[in-house]
Amino acid sequence: MADAKFRLPPGLARSLPFYALKPWVKLGSPILLFEHLHKTYGNISCYKFMGTNIVFINDPDYIREILVTQASAFVKERTVRRMKILLGDGLITSEEPFHMRQRRIAAPAFHRQRIAAYGAQIVESAVAAADRIVVGQPFDMAAASMELSLEIVARTLFNAEVDDSIRSINDDTNAIMGLYNFIVAFPRIEKFLHWPIPKIVQFRRAKARLDSVVDRLIREHREAMARGEADNGDLLSMLLSSHIEVLDEAGKPTGQIETMTDNQVRDEVLTIFLAGYETVANGLAWTWYLLSQNPEVESRLHAELDAVLGTGPDRRLPTLADYPALRYTEQVFAESMRVFPPAWAMGRMSTRDVTLGPYKIPAGAHFFFSQYMISRTEAYYPDPLRFDPERFTPEAKAARHKFLYFPFGGGGRQCIGEAFAWMEGVFSIATLAQRFRFRYADPAPPVPQAKITLRPRDPLRMSAEVRP
């Protein structure tokens, strides 16, 4: 009788473990469950796990309610909070009011004028990546995209060239990605981080190596600042020199200035670094695969690049002034992130009772919604598996509900580095595509794997052809 005042959405009659032998329940493959729930119960459904109500949503109005209208009623859900063991209190994992404080301090580092200065560095890194490609020789495009994005982020975030210590970040990130399902599924893992459990030891060592590299870079930047080199033009320098004026309870300035401690900077650097290079790298890898399967789109992309950047002896590299003209290139990247969204799902936990349409859901429920699922729903995107950059013309975007496409999240916690990610994607695609066509080298299509990001399960083998 205690629950009589609540009305839960339709869903599974028993707790999820009861269905453990069903083909749509598989550890590490939550998309299978999402697909079953949507097919069986519609755009909102519910099930229980370990006594907790879990609500899966595939409706843009409900998603807006959670991320915008009723945002104060929600915090990050357990799987995101679990990543605090890696990211600390960075922008992804922290809650209010600390999150807003950190965002205000970090905001100047992501100002559009600041980001615009990185355009040339992105292009230079993409040129270096192109120079590493051996024409006609198959290579792992996913790994190559990771290497390119790693170099871009290292130069713009750290003002550092990619050396063995920076490459070790990629190795340790891959190790942690391999442990993701174990970390999420292990009950109360925070209490066991010092135990000699093999996978926890592996995680602990990878995390220690990551912290060591970032701490060294922070220390070197602090020393440079002490010598009067206050800002080297990179994001880390900006984070270290950024500050805010503390406001009182009425929102009025107090005259007190706050900056980030080294621990807070490390948390933000790890968050920005891992979220930045991993997501864009996967977005680029999927883009090259999709272009290889859609020659008409590829031809139109090349036509835009030739028109904007010239052909033959007049061909030149893209510059910041070209960015607004590379409209179709941006549409290609946007459509790629619709079909294979690197950030494939989001979640929140309610801190009080919540009403969504006709449903009233008690505090403590977990709510999940998936960019992957919503982008593959026929009612929202006709013929959803068709790769069609025309879905992202200005007119098409204006006519579409905002929360039918949110690759960088939404609401007050939308990714602070979104503008940087778009520039990195567009300039990387333009620089490589003006020089090469890429062909998929395996007979079977790649299998997406949903971990922290949506990445190819296996090496994405492709080969390059030189464009005339």
Backbone torsions as a table, in degrees:
resi	resn	phi	psi	omega
1	MET	NA	-22.2	-176.4
2	ALA	-64.1	-25.2	-176.8
3	ASP	-97.4	9.0	-174.8
4	ALA	-61.8	-27.7	-177.9
5	LYS	-77.4	-9.2	-178.5
6	PHE	-100.2	150.0	173.4
7	ARG	-130.9	107.5	-177.8
8	LEU	-87.2	153.2	175.4
9	PRO	-63.5	164.2	177.5
10	PRO	-65.3	156.8	179.5
11	GLY	171.7	-159.0	-175.8
12	LEU	-67.0	137.3	-176.7
13	ALA	-75.6	-27.1	-177.5
14	ARG	-119.6	169.2	177.8
15	SER	-63.4	149.7	-173.1
16	LEU	-54.5	-40.9	-179.6
17	PRO	-56.8	-24.6	178.0
18	PHE	-60.8	-25.9	-176.0
19	TYR	-100.5	20.9	-171.1
20	ALA	-57.6	-26.6	-177.8
21	LEU	-91.2	-0.7	178.5
22	LYS	-72.7	147.5	-178.2
23	PRO	-66.0	-17.9	-178.9
24	TRP	-95.5	8.7	173.4
25	VAL	-118.8	107.6	-177.7
26	LYS	-147.1	122.8	-179.9
27	LEU	-57.2	128.8	179.5
28	GLY	88.6	-0.4	179.3
29	SER	-130.5	63.0	-176.3
30	PRO	-64.8	-22.8	-180.0
31	ILE	-61.5	-34.0	177.5
32	LEU	-59.4	-42.8	178.0
33	LEU	-66.3	-44.2	178.9
34	PHE	-59.2	-43.0	-179.8
35	GLU	-63.1	-41.8	178.9
36	HIS	-64.4	-45.6	-179.5
37	LEU	-60.8	-44.6	-178.6
38	HIS	-66.7	-43.3	-179.5
39	LYS	-64.7	-36.7	-173.8
40	THR	-87.2	-38.4	-170.4
41	TYR	-119.3	-8.5	178.4
42	GLY	97.6	-155.1	-168.7
43	ASN	-79.3	-8.7	173.5
44	ILE	-145.1	133.3	-176.4
45	SER	-150.0	170.2	-172.8
46	CYS	-145.8	147.0	170.5
47	TYR	-150.7	171.6	178.8
48	LYS	-115.3	146.7	173.5
49	PHE	-143.5	120.2	-178.4
50	MET	53.4	38.4	177.2
51	GLY	82.0	-2.0	-179.0
52	THR	-98.9	135.8	174.3
53	ASN	-74.5	128.9	177.0
54	ILE	-116.5	124.2	-179.2
55	VAL	-113.7	123.9	175.7
56	PHE	-103.9	129.2	-173.5
57	ILE	-121.7	134.2	175.2
58	ASN	-132.3	40.5	-176.2
59	ASP	-128.9	123.1	-174.2
60	PRO	-64.7	-31.6	178.3
61	ASP	-67.1	-41.6	178.0
62	TYR	-67.6	-37.9	178.4
63	ILE	-63.0	-41.4	176.7
64	ARG	-62.3	-39.2	177.5
65	GLU	-56.7	-43.1	-175.9
66	ILE	-74.3	-43.6	-174.2
67	LEU	-84.9	-22.9	-173.9
68	VAL	-125.7	-68.2	-169.7
69	THR	-61.7	-46.4	-179.0
70	GLN	-112.4	29.1	-174.1
71	ALA	-56.8	-31.7	-177.9
72	SER	-67.0	-14.3	-179.4
73	ALA	-89.2	2.9	-172.7
74	PHE	-131.1	150.2	169.4
75	VAL	-128.2	173.2	177.2
76	LYS	-62.5	143.6	-178.5
77	GLU	-83.5	179.7	-166.9
78	ARG	-59.1	-43.3	-175.2
79	THR	-65.5	-33.1	176.3
80	VAL	-74.1	-43.8	178.1
81	ARG	-60.1	-32.2	178.3
82	ARG	-60.2	-30.8	-177.9
83	MET	-73.3	-1.7	173.1
84	LYS	-61.2	-26.1	179.5
85	ILE	-66.3	-19.2	175.3
86	LEU	-102.3	-47.5	-169.8
87	LEU	-99.0	-3.8	-178.1
88	GLY	61.5	-142.4	179.8
89	ASP	-99.5	54.7	176.0
90	GLY	-78.8	-179.6	-174.3
91	LEU	-62.1	-27.2	-179.6
92	ILE	-76.2	-39.5	-170.2
93	THR	-99.9	-21.0	-174.6
94	SER	-74.9	157.7	179.5
95	GLU	-114.9	170.5	179.2
96	GLU	-72.2	148.8	4.9
97	PRO	-89.1	-4.4	-176.4
98	PHE	-61.8	-38.6	-179.3
99	HIS	-58.6	-46.0	-178.3
100	MET	-65.3	-38.2	177.7
101	ARG	-60.3	-48.6	-179.1
102	GLN	-64.3	-37.7	179.9
103	ARG	-65.9	-39.4	178.8
104	ARG	-64.6	-38.4	179.0
105	ILE	-69.2	-40.6	-175.6
106	ALA	-78.1	-21.9	-171.8
107	ALA	-52.4	-44.0	-178.7
108	PRO	-59.6	-27.3	179.4
109	ALA	-69.4	-16.7	-178.2
110	PHE	-116.4	19.1	176.1
111	HIS	-62.8	145.3	-176.0
112	ARG	-56.2	-39.9	179.1
113	GLN	-64.5	-36.0	178.4
114	ARG	-66.3	-47.1	-178.4
115	ILE	-64.5	-36.3	-179.2
116	ALA	-57.8	-30.5	-178.3
117	ALA	-68.0	-14.9	-177.8
118	TYR	-88.9	-4.5	-176.4
119	GLY	-55.6	-46.4	-177.9
120	ALA	-64.5	-36.8	179.1
121	GLN	-67.2	-37.6	177.2
122	ILE	-61.6	-46.4	-179.4
123	VAL	-64.2	-42.7	178.5
124	GLU	-60.0	-41.9	178.9
125	SER	-66.7	-38.9	178.5
126	ALA	-66.1	-36.9	176.0
127	VAL	-62.2	-43.7	178.4
128	ALA	-62.2	-38.6	177.5
129	ALA	-64.7	-40.9	177.9
130	ALA	-62.8	-38.2	-179.5
131	ASP	-66.6	-23.4	179.8
132	ARG	-80.8	-13.1	-176.3
133	ILE	-79.6	132.2	174.9
134	VAL	-100.5	115.8	-175.3
135	VAL	-59.7	132.9	177.0
136	GLY	82.6	-6.9	-179.1
137	GLN	-103.0	117.0	-178.4
138	PRO	-59.0	143.2	178.3
139	PHE	-146.0	166.4	-179.4
140	ASP	-85.4	104.9	-178.1
141	MET	-65.5	-33.3	178.6
142	ALA	-63.6	-44.3	178.7
143	ALA	-67.0	-39.7	179.3
144	ALA	-65.1	-37.8	178.3
145	SER	-68.0	-37.3	175.5
146	MET	-62.1	-43.3	-179.2
147	GLU	-63.4	-42.9	178.4
148	LEU	-63.1	-49.7	-177.8
149	SER	-65.0	-35.3	176.8
150	LEU	-61.0	-44.1	179.9
151	GLU	-64.8	-42.3	179.7
152	ILE	-61.7	-47.9	-177.9
153	VAL	-67.5	-38.1	178.9
154	ALA	-61.5	-41.5	-178.0
155	ARG	-72.8	-41.9	-175.6
156	THR	-83.0	-33.4	-178.8
157	LEU	-84.7	-41.6	-173.3
158	PHE	-108.4	-10.4	-170.2
159	ASN	55.8	43.9	-175.0
160	ALA	-132.2	143.3	171.0
161	GLU	-77.6	157.0	-178.7
162	VAL	-77.4	109.9	174.7
163	ASP	-114.4	-170.8	-176.5
164	ASP	-62.3	-33.9	-179.6
165	SER	-68.2	-37.9	177.6
166	ILE	-70.1	-40.8	177.9
167	ARG	-62.1	-30.9	179.6
168	SER	-64.3	-26.7	176.4
169	ILE	-61.5	-42.2	178.7
170	ASN	-63.9	-43.4	-179.9
171	ASP	-62.4	-44.7	-178.9
172	ASP	-70.2	-33.7	175.6
173	THR	-63.2	-44.1	178.3
174	ASN	-62.2	-37.8	177.7
175	ALA	-63.2	-42.7	-179.9
176	ILE	-68.5	-37.7	176.4
177	MET	-59.5	-39.4	178.6
178	GLY	-65.7	-22.6	179.8
179	LEU	-95.8	1.0	-169.9
180	TYR	-56.9	-50.0	-177.0
181	ASN	-62.8	-37.6	177.3
182	PHE	-63.8	-44.4	-178.5
183	ILE	-62.7	-43.2	-178.3
184	VAL	-68.8	-39.0	-173.5
185	ALA	-82.1	-21.2	-175.2
186	PHE	-71.2	120.0	-177.9
187	PRO	-65.1	130.2	175.5
188	ARG	49.8	46.4	-175.6
189	ILE	-60.3	-26.5	-179.4
190	GLU	-57.5	-29.5	-178.7
191	LYS	-82.4	-7.9	-174.6
192	PHE	-118.4	13.2	-173.6
193	LEU	-65.5	-19.2	179.8
194	HIS	-101.6	6.0	179.5
195	TRP	-81.3	151.9	-179.1
196	PRO	-83.1	46.5	175.6
197	ILE	-83.2	126.0	-169.3
198	PRO	-49.3	-48.3	-177.7
199	LYS	-71.2	-32.2	175.9
200	ILE	-69.2	-38.3	175.2
201	VAL	-62.0	-41.6	178.3
202	GLN	-62.3	-43.9	177.6
203	PHE	-63.5	-46.0	-176.5
204	ARG	-59.9	-40.9	-179.5
205	ARG	-68.8	-41.8	178.3
206	ALA	-63.7	-42.5	178.8
207	LYS	-63.5	-41.2	-180.0
208	ALA	-63.4	-38.3	178.6
209	ARG	-67.5	-41.6	176.7
210	LEU	-59.5	-48.4	-179.5
211	ASP	-60.7	-39.0	-177.9
212	SER	-63.1	-43.9	-179.9
213	VAL	-65.4	-47.3	-177.5
214	VAL	-66.8	-41.3	178.4
215	ASP	-61.0	-39.2	178.1
216	ARG	-63.9	-42.9	180.0
217	LEU	-65.1	-39.6	177.1
218	ILE	-63.0	-44.5	-179.8
219	ARG	-61.3	-43.1	179.7
220	GLU	-64.9	-38.1	178.0
221	HIS	-68.7	-39.3	176.8
222	ARG	-60.0	-43.1	-179.7
223	GLU	-64.2	-39.1	177.6
224	ALA	-64.5	-40.1	178.1
225	MET	-63.4	-37.4	179.4
226	ALA	-65.7	-25.5	177.7
227	ARG	-85.5	3.5	179.1
228	GLY	96.1	2.6	176.9
229	GLU	-91.7	76.3	-168.3
230	ALA	-69.5	-28.4	-174.0
231	ASP	-151.4	111.8	179.7
232	ASN	-88.5	7.5	-179.7
233	GLY	88.6	-0.5	-179.2
234	ASP	-101.6	164.4	-176.0
235	LEU	-67.0	-34.5	179.6
236	LEU	-64.2	-42.9	176.3
237	SER	-59.4	-40.6	-179.0
238	MET	-66.6	-41.0	178.7
239	LEU	-63.7	-40.2	-178.3
240	LEU	-69.3	-29.6	-178.2
241	SER	-97.2	-9.1	-178.8
242	SER	-70.9	153.4	178.1
243	HIS	-157.4	163.2	175.0
244	ILE	-134.0	158.6	172.8
245	GLU	-93.0	128.7	-178.0
246	VAL	-68.0	137.1	177.4
247	LEU	-102.7	150.3	175.9
248	ASP	-84.1	-174.6	-176.4
249	GLU	-63.2	-24.3	178.5
250	ALA	-88.5	0.4	179.6
251	GLY	84.6	15.2	-179.3
252	LYS	-98.1	144.9	-179.5
253	PRO	-61.3	141.4	-179.6
254	THR	-104.5	-11.0	-175.1
255	GLY	86.5	-7.3	178.7
256	GLN	-87.3	131.4	-177.3
257	ILE	-105.3	135.7	177.5
258	GLU	-120.4	141.2	172.5
259	THR	-125.6	176.4	178.3
260	MET	-87.4	140.8	169.7
261	THR	-74.4	168.4	178.6
262	ASP	-61.7	-37.4	178.1
263	ASN	-64.7	-40.9	178.5
264	GLN	-66.8	-40.1	177.1
265	VAL	-62.5	-42.3	179.3
266	ARG	-60.5	-43.5	178.9
267	ASP	-60.9	-43.0	-178.8
268	GLU	-70.2	-38.9	179.5
269	VAL	-64.0	-45.4	177.8
270	LEU	-61.3	-42.3	179.7
271	THR	-62.7	-50.3	-178.6
272	ILE	-64.5	-41.9	-177.7
273	PHE	-64.3	-53.8	-175.9
274	LEU	-68.2	-42.2	178.8
275	ALA	-67.6	-36.3	-175.3
276	GLY	-73.3	-54.6	-172.3
277	TYR	-78.1	-33.7	-178.3
278	GLU	-67.3	-46.8	-176.3
279	THR	-68.8	-46.0	-178.9
280	VAL	-66.3	-39.0	179.0
281	ALA	-60.1	-44.4	178.0
282	ASN	-66.5	-39.0	176.5
283	GLY	-59.3	-42.2	179.1
284	LEU	-67.0	-44.0	-179.3
285	ALA	-59.4	-45.9	178.7
286	TRP	-65.6	-34.3	178.6
287	THR	-60.8	-46.1	-179.1
288	TRP	-64.4	-38.2	176.8
289	TYR	-63.4	-47.4	-177.3
290	LEU	-64.6	-37.9	176.4
291	LEU	-63.3	-37.6	-179.9
292	SER	-65.8	-23.4	-179.1
293	GLN	-96.1	-3.8	-175.8
294	ASN	-135.3	78.2	-173.9
295	PRO	-60.9	-30.0	179.2
296	GLU	-67.2	-41.0	176.5
297	VAL	-65.1	-43.3	179.4
298	GLU	-60.1	-42.3	179.6
299	SER	-64.1	-39.8	179.3
300	ARG	-68.5	-37.4	175.6
301	LEU	-60.3	-46.7	-179.9
302	HIS	-63.1	-36.7	178.4
303	ALA	-62.9	-40.8	177.4
304	GLU	-64.5	-44.5	-179.5
305	LEU	-61.8	-40.3	178.5
306	ASP	-65.8	-39.2	-179.6
307	ALA	-68.0	-38.2	-176.4
308	VAL	-84.9	-39.2	-170.5
309	LEU	-108.9	-2.5	176.7
310	GLY	87.4	171.0	-179.3
311	THR	-131.9	164.8	175.8
312	GLY	55.4	-136.9	-178.6
313	PRO	-67.4	-15.5	179.5
314	ASP	-90.9	-1.9	-178.9
315	ARG	-66.5	136.9	179.0
316	ARG	-136.9	166.1	179.8
317	LEU	-78.2	153.9	178.8
318	PRO	-68.5	147.8	175.5
319	THR	-125.2	173.1	179.7
320	LEU	-56.9	-35.8	-179.1
321	ALA	-64.9	-22.8	-179.7
322	ASP	-83.3	-15.9	-170.8
323	TYR	-54.2	-47.3	-179.8
324	PRO	-64.4	-24.6	-177.4
325	ALA	-82.8	-13.7	-178.5
326	LEU	-88.3	53.1	-173.7
327	ARG	-66.6	-46.7	-178.4
328	TYR	-69.0	-34.5	175.9
329	THR	-58.6	-43.3	177.2
330	GLU	-64.8	-39.5	178.3
331	GLN	-62.7	-38.8	177.6
332	VAL	-60.9	-46.3	-180.0
333	PHE	-65.1	-40.5	179.1
334	ALA	-63.1	-44.3	-179.4
335	GLU	-67.5	-36.0	175.8
336	SER	-60.3	-42.4	179.8
337	MET	-75.0	-11.9	170.0
338	ARG	-78.8	-47.5	-176.4
339	VAL	-69.4	-43.2	179.1
340	PHE	-128.8	76.8	-176.8
341	PRO	-68.6	121.1	179.1
342	PRO	-57.3	-45.6	172.0
343	ALA	-89.4	98.5	-164.2
344	TRP	-93.3	-14.0	-179.8
345	ALA	-158.2	158.0	177.7
346	MET	-136.8	161.7	178.6
347	GLY	-150.7	155.0	176.0
348	ARG	-141.3	160.6	173.3
349	MET	-123.0	134.6	-178.4
350	SER	-80.4	136.9	177.4
351	THR	-98.8	-7.0	174.9
352	ARG	-149.0	170.7	178.1
353	ASP	-58.6	140.8	-174.4
354	VAL	-129.1	138.2	173.6
355	THR	-107.8	125.8	174.3
356	LEU	-125.9	108.2	-177.2
357	GLY	56.4	-126.9	-178.4
358	PRO	-83.0	0.4	-173.0
359	TYR	-103.6	141.6	173.0
360	LYS	-121.8	121.2	-168.8
361	ILE	-119.0	132.0	-173.9
362	PRO	-71.5	158.5	175.5
363	ALA	-56.7	149.1	179.3
364	GLY	90.7	-3.0	176.8
365	ALA	-74.4	151.4	175.5
366	HIS	-104.8	137.3	-177.8
367	PHE	-120.2	127.9	178.0
368	PHE	-121.3	144.0	172.2
369	PHE	-146.0	148.8	-167.3
370	SER	-127.1	122.2	173.5
371	GLN	-59.8	-36.2	179.4
372	TYR	-63.1	-46.0	-177.5
373	MET	-69.2	-45.1	-174.2
374	ILE	-67.5	-31.2	-179.0
375	SER	-77.8	-12.0	-179.9
376	ARG	-111.5	18.7	178.6
377	THR	-94.9	121.2	-174.4
378	GLU	-56.9	-37.1	-177.5
379	ALA	-64.1	-25.7	-178.0
380	TYR	-97.5	-36.4	-178.8
381	TYR	-132.8	96.5	178.9
382	PRO	-53.5	137.0	-176.9
383	ASP	51.2	61.3	-166.6
384	PRO	-63.4	-25.3	-178.3
385	LEU	-84.3	-6.4	177.6
386	ARG	-74.7	131.6	-179.6
387	PHE	-85.3	105.3	-172.6
388	ASP	-138.0	94.8	179.2
389	PRO	-61.2	-14.2	177.2
390	GLU	-65.2	-13.7	175.1
391	ARG	-65.3	-12.6	-174.4
392	PHE	-120.6	28.7	167.0
393	THR	-68.1	157.5	178.1
394	PRO	-53.8	-38.8	-178.8
395	GLU	-67.0	-43.2	-179.7
396	ALA	-65.7	-39.9	178.9
397	LYS	-65.4	-40.3	-178.5
398	ALA	-65.3	-30.2	-177.2
399	ALA	-84.7	-7.3	-173.4
400	ARG	-102.7	144.0	175.6
401	HIS	-57.6	135.5	-176.9
402	LYS	-55.9	-36.3	-175.2
403	PHE	-96.2	26.5	163.6
404	LEU	-95.6	-6.4	177.4
405	TYR	-151.7	107.6	-178.1
406	PHE	-145.0	64.9	-176.6
407	PRO	-63.7	-19.4	-179.6
408	PHE	-115.8	25.5	-179.8
409	GLY	80.5	-165.9	-178.1
410	GLY	-164.0	170.8	-179.5
411	GLY	75.6	-157.7	-176.3
412	GLY	-67.9	-11.9	-178.8
413	ARG	-111.4	20.7	176.8
414	GLN	-59.1	145.0	-173.4
415	CYS	-53.0	126.1	-177.6
416	ILE	-70.3	-20.8	-178.3
417	GLY	-99.8	19.3	-175.0
418	GLU	-59.9	-46.0	-178.2
419	ALA	-61.4	-38.2	177.0
420	PHE	-63.3	-43.3	-178.7
421	ALA	-61.8	-41.9	178.2
422	TRP	-62.5	-44.6	-179.9
423	MET	-63.6	-43.4	179.6
424	GLU	-60.6	-44.3	-179.2
425	GLY	-64.5	-48.3	-176.3
426	VAL	-64.7	-47.9	-178.2
427	PHE	-68.5	-34.8	177.7
428	SER	-66.3	-45.1	178.7
429	ILE	-63.0	-46.4	-177.5
430	ALA	-61.7	-43.3	-176.2
431	THR	-67.4	-41.9	-178.8
432	LEU	-79.1	-39.2	-175.8
433	ALA	-73.1	-23.9	176.8
434	GLN	-71.8	-15.4	-176.6
435	ARG	-106.9	-33.7	-172.9
436	PHE	-132.5	157.5	157.1
437	ARG	-108.1	141.0	179.6
438	PHE	-113.1	138.1	-178.3
439	ARG	-120.9	134.1	179.1
440	TYR	-72.3	134.1	-168.4
441	ALA	-104.3	-1.4	-178.0
442	ASP	-109.3	153.1	-178.5
443	PRO	-74.4	-30.8	-178.1
444	ALA	-99.1	145.6	178.7
445	PRO	-66.6	154.9	179.5
446	PRO	-68.5	153.4	179.8
447	VAL	-105.9	118.9	177.1
448	PRO	-72.3	142.7	-179.4
449	GLN	-122.8	120.4	-175.5
450	ALA	-90.9	99.6	172.4
451	LYS	-115.7	-133.6	175.1
452	ILE	-61.2	-39.4	172.8
453	THR	-123.5	169.6	178.6
454	LEU	-93.1	105.0	-176.9
455	ARG	-123.5	158.1	175.5
456	PRO	-62.4	138.0	-178.9
457	ARG	-67.0	-36.4	-175.8
458	ASP	-119.1	168.2	174.7
459	PRO	-52.7	136.4	-178.9
460	LEU	-94.5	85.5	-171.6
461	ARG	-76.7	122.6	179.5
462	MET	-139.2	161.9	174.6
463	SER	-131.3	157.0	-175.1
464	ALA	-108.8	142.1	170.5
465	GLU	-119.0	138.2	178.8
466	VAL	-75.2	131.6	175.0
467	ARG	-76.7	142.2	178.3
468	PRO	-67.4	NA	NA
